[in-house]
Amino acid sequence: MVEKGYIKCLYIFIAITFAVSILYVSSSYESVFAQKNDKEDKEDKDKLIVKVSIDLENVDIENTKFIRVIGFINGEEAKQDIPISSLDKSDDNLDVELTVNEENEIVEADTPDEFFVCGYQIGKGDVSKESKTTTTTPITKFDCNEGDILGNPTKISLFKSGSQVYSKSQEFYQANLNTVNNDTTNSDTVKIKILAPLADKKDTEKLVIAAMIKGQIQSEVIEDVQTELDKSDSNTISRTFTFDRNTDIGKIQIGDRYHACVASNDLSPPEGQECEKRLVKNFDNVNSLPAR
């Protein structure tokens, strides 16, 4: 009888131990899972989202391989390449989310900070060897739009029927074919000089300057604006960026549109980031643009 009682107690002890182990593992898993979710929720809350609505009715679906969507938002680059094969061709619109940090070492997003987004329709011919070596390649079909941060998320549209962005670039290209075909003025690079006048913001400490053309962005952080201003006779900070004309989505041409942005918390008000745009007019000389 004593032996049977001992065995019964042993079984009960094992059962209780097993149950406690299960509860411990379960609670530990739930704790880790909760911590992971809390971390993801915090990261999501720290992000700024720009929702880009693309009108697919104005996109040449049959001859496009992918769409590149690129923007400079809150002092940061955001880019996505969307394969046409991934789209539902019955849809009239494509929604793309560009996500950046809501706050970084340069600037904290606020209304009405400026930003830009561009979209490029890339066909097989745009990235072929022939298109990279032929100076008369037409300009890749694209559209650009500028906006202000009005909330989170902020919305912006591309390839709307009324957009004149591409037609203006193409008209300038066609009007300057003689320049394009002149080998003596046909450099393999394009230089873009971005100016940041700071006469009204002389106490700026740190800022970033960025330039974008043909789906490519270059940027530089100026860590000590005051030291640079002290060495200058003007109240303007400038940077010159050199882009290879042969990009991964085709050749940069006369008439291609380029954008520039300057961002810093010290520029606000009026805006923590300010942007401007212009057309490439030559390859022999620097193309310059004040970004604010």
C-alpha positions in Angstrom: 0.0 0.0 0.0 2.9 2.3 0.9 4.5 1.6 -2.5 1.3 2.3 -4.4 0.8 5.6 -2.5 4.4 6.6 -3.3 3.9 5.9 -7.0 0.7 7.9 -7.1 2.4 10.8 -5.4 5.3 10.6 -7.9 2.8 10.7 -10.9 1.1 13.7 -9.4 4.5 15.4 -8.9 5.5 14.7 -12.5 2.2 16.0 -13.8 2.5 19.2 -11.8 6.1 19.8 -12.9 5.1 19.3 -16.5 2.2 21.7 -16.2 4.4 24.4 -14.6 7.0 23.9 -17.3 4.3 24.4 -20.0 3.0 27.5 -18.3 6.6 28.9 -18.0 7.4 28.3 -21.7 4.1 29.7 -22.7 4.5 32.9 -20.6 8.1 33.3 -21.8 7.0 33.0 -25.5 4.1 35.5 -24.9 6.5 37.9 -23.3 9.0 37.7 -26.1 6.2 37.9 -28.7 4.7 41.0 -26.9 8.2 42.6 -26.8 8.6 42.0 -30.5 5.2 43.5 -31.3 5.9 46.5 -29.1 9.2 47.1 -30.9 7.6 46.8 -34.3 4.7 49.1 -33.3 7.3 51.7 -32.0 9.3 51.4 -35.2 6.1 51.9 -37.3 5.2 54.9 -35.3 8.6 56.4 -35.9 8.2 56.1 -39.7 6.9 58.7 -42.1 4.9 57.3 -45.0 4.3 58.9 -48.4 1.5 57.1 -50.4 2.2 57.4 -54.1 -0.9 56.9 -56.4 0.1 55.9 -59.9 -2.5 56.2 -62.7 -1.8 53.0 -64.6 -4.1 54.1 -67.5 -1.3 56.5 -68.5 1.5 53.8 -68.2 2.5 51.8 -71.2 2.0 48.5 -69.5 2.8 46.4 -72.6 6.2 47.9 -73.2 7.3 48.6 -69.6 9.5 46.1 -67.7 9.3 47.9 -64.3 8.4 51.2 -62.7 11.0 53.0 -60.6 9.5 55.2 -57.9 12.0 57.4 -56.1 11.8 60.4 -53.8 13.7 62.5 -51.3 11.6 62.9 -48.2 12.6 64.3 -44.8 16.3 64.3 -45.7 16.3 60.7 -46.8 16.2 58.8 -50.1 13.3 56.3 -50.7 13.1 54.1 -53.7 11.1 51.1 -55.0 11.3 49.2 -58.3 7.9 47.6 -59.1 8.0 44.8 -61.8 5.0 45.1 -64.2 4.7 41.3 -63.9 3.6 41.8 -60.3 0.7 44.0 -61.1 -2.9 43.1 -61.7 -3.5 44.5 -65.2 -7.2 45.0 -64.5 -6.3 47.7 -61.9 -6.5 51.4 -62.8 -4.2 52.5 -60.0 -1.1 51.4 -58.3 -0.4 52.5 -54.7 3.2 52.6 -53.6 4.4 53.4 -50.1 7.7 55.2 -49.6 8.8 55.0 -46.0 11.5 57.1 -44.2 12.3 58.0 -40.6 10.0 60.6 -39.1 13.0 62.0 -37.3 16.7 61.6 -38.1 20.0 63.4 -37.3 19.2 66.2 -39.7 15.5 67.0 -39.6 12.2 66.1 -37.9 9.3 65.9 -40.3 6.7 68.6 -39.9 4.0 70.5 -41.9 4.6 72.0 -44.5 8.1 70.5 -45.3 8.6 69.9 -49.0 9.5 66.7 -50.8 9.4 65.3 -54.3 8.6 61.9 -55.9 9.4 60.8 -59.5 8.3 57.7 -61.4 10.1 56.2 -64.4 8.5 53.7 -66.9 11.4 51.4 -67.7 11.2 49.3 -70.9 13.6 46.6 -72.0 15.2 49.1 -74.5 15.9 51.7 -71.7 18.5 49.4 -70.1 19.9 47.9 -73.2 23.5 48.3 -74.4 22.3 50.2 -77.4 20.4 52.8 -75.4 23.5 53.5 -73.3 25.7 54.2 -76.3 23.3 56.1 -78.6 23.3 59.8 -78.0 19.9 60.3 -79.7 18.0 58.0 -77.4 14.6 59.7 -76.5 14.0 60.6 -72.9 12.6 57.8 -70.7 8.9 58.3 -70.0 8.6 59.7 -66.5 6.6 61.9 -64.2 7.5 63.9 -61.1 5.5 65.7 -58.5 6.3 67.9 -55.5 4.3 68.1 -52.3 4.2 69.2 -48.7 4.0 66.9 -45.7 0.5 67.4 -44.6 0.1 64.4 -42.2 1.2 60.8 -41.8 0.6 59.3 -44.3 0.9 62.0 -46.9 -0.5 61.4 -50.4 0.9 62.3 -53.8 0.0 61.3 -57.4 2.0 60.4 -60.5 1.1 60.0 -64.2 -2.2 61.9 -64.0 -3.7 62.8 -67.3 -3.0 66.6 -66.9 0.7 66.2 -66.1 3.0 68.2 -68.4 6.3 67.1 -66.9 7.4 64.6 -69.5 6.1 66.6 -72.5 8.2 69.6 -71.4 11.3 67.5 -71.2 10.7 65.8 -74.5 10.0 69.2 -76.2 13.3 70.6 -74.9 15.1 67.4 -76.0 13.7 67.6 -79.6 14.5 71.3 -79.8 18.1 70.6 -79.0 18.9 67.6 -81.1 21.8 69.4 -82.8 23.4 69.8 -79.4 22.7 66.2 -78.5 24.3 65.0 -81.7 27.4 67.2 -81.4 30.1 64.8 -80.2 32.4 67.7 -79.1 29.8 68.7 -76.4 28.6 65.3 -75.5 30.3 64.4 -72.1 29.8 61.1 -70.4 28.9 62.9 -67.2 26.5 65.6 -66.1 27.4 68.0 -63.2 24.7 69.4 -61.0 25.6 72.2 -58.6 23.1 72.7 -55.7 23.0 76.1 -53.9 21.6 76.6 -50.4 21.3 80.4 -49.7 21.3 80.9 -45.9 21.2 84.7 -45.6 17.9 84.3 -43.6 19.2 81.2 -41.7 22.8 82.2 -40.8 22.7 80.1 -37.5 22.2 76.8 -39.4 24.5 74.2 -37.8 24.0 71.1 -39.9 22.2 70.2 -43.2 22.0 67.8 -46.0 22.0 68.7 -49.7 20.7 66.2 -52.3 20.3 66.0 -56.1 18.3 63.5 -58.2 18.3 62.8 -61.9 17.2 59.8 -63.9 16.3 57.8 -60.8 19.7 58.4 -59.1 20.2 60.3 -55.9 23.4 61.8 -54.5 23.6 63.6 -51.2 26.1 65.0 -48.7 25.7 66.0 -45.1 27.5 69.2 -44.1 28.4 68.6 -40.5 29.6 72.1 -39.6 27.8 74.8 -41.6 29.2 77.6 -39.5 32.8 76.7 -40.2 32.1 76.6 -43.9 30.3 79.9 -43.9 33.1 81.6 -41.9 35.5 80.6 -44.7 33.2 81.9 -47.4 32.5 85.5 -48.7 28.8 84.6 -49.1 26.0 83.2 -47.1 25.5 80.2 -49.4 26.5 76.6 -49.0 27.0 74.7 -52.3 27.8 71.2 -53.5 28.5 69.9 -57.0 27.5 66.3 -57.8 28.8 64.4 -60.8 26.5 61.8 -62.3 27.4 59.2 -64.9 25.1 59.7 -67.9 24.8 55.9 -68.4 22.4 55.0 -65.6 20.8 51.6 -64.8 17.6 52.9 -66.4 19.0 54.5 -69.5 21.0 57.5 -70.6 20.6 61.0 -69.2 19.7 63.4 -72.0 19.4 67.1 -72.6 16.0 68.0 -71.2 15.9 65.4 -68.4 14.6 66.9 -65.2 16.6 67.0 -62.1 15.6 67.9 -58.5 17.4 69.3 -55.5 16.5 69.4 -51.8 18.1 71.0 -48.8 17.1 69.8 -45.3 17.8 70.8 -41.8 15.7 71.5 -38.6 17.4 75.0 -38.6 15.6 75.9 -41.9 12.2 75.6 -40.2 10.2 77.8 -40.4 9.2 78.0 -43.2 10.2 74.4 -44.0 12.6 71.8 -42.6 13.2 70.6 -46.2 12.9 72.7 -49.3 13.1 71.4 -52.9 13.3 72.8 -56.5 13.6 71.4 -60.0 15.1 72.3 -63.4 15.9 70.7 -66.8 19.4 69.6 -67.9 20.5 72.1 -70.5 24.1 71.1 -71.2 26.8 68.6 -70.4 29.9 70.8 -70.9 29.0 73.2 -68.1 27.7 72.8 -64.6 23.9 72.8 -64.3 23.1 74.9 -61.2 20.0 75.2 -59.1 19.2 77.1 -55.8 17.3 74.6 -53.7 15.6 77.2 -51.5 
